[in-house]
């Protein structure tokens, strides 16, 4: 039995973002107990040249929604990057998970050979659907989810591997 493009995208990405929302809520509880404002928490970074927590979450959601939409051959949902609170960031995560789950298998399956072109500041990136999903979208989403998790761990949030994995 083979695994479909839908099975490798929508459920996997939905699960990752749901788990990210979970660790973010725990991080918010920890910060509140320590008297740390949302503003300070959302601007926390691992090191100066990395994105802060806020941008890690925004990027993870952008990669997930853009990835699934492009595999389906539709324009990605547009969301302004204007969150300033944990509640707004949590709402963004929920909105993107709902968006991902609105796609049907027949929209994604068969997209292995779909030509996908990304217009980046550095130029165009060209992919076929399967390579786009496996080599670009999934690694990027997990990179940003992991970095957000690491920021929350760094500030002392009581989270572990089970929280990240959602088991």
Secondary structure, 3 states (H helix, E strand, C coil): CCCCHHHHHHHHHHHHHHHHHHHHHHHHHHHHHCCCCHHHHHCCCCCCCCCCHHHHHHHHHHHHHHHHHHHHCCCCCCCCCCCCCHHHHHHHHHHHHHHHHCCCHHHHCCCCCCEEEEEECCEEEEEEHHHHHHHHHHHHHHHHHHHHHHHHHHCCCCCCHHHHHCC
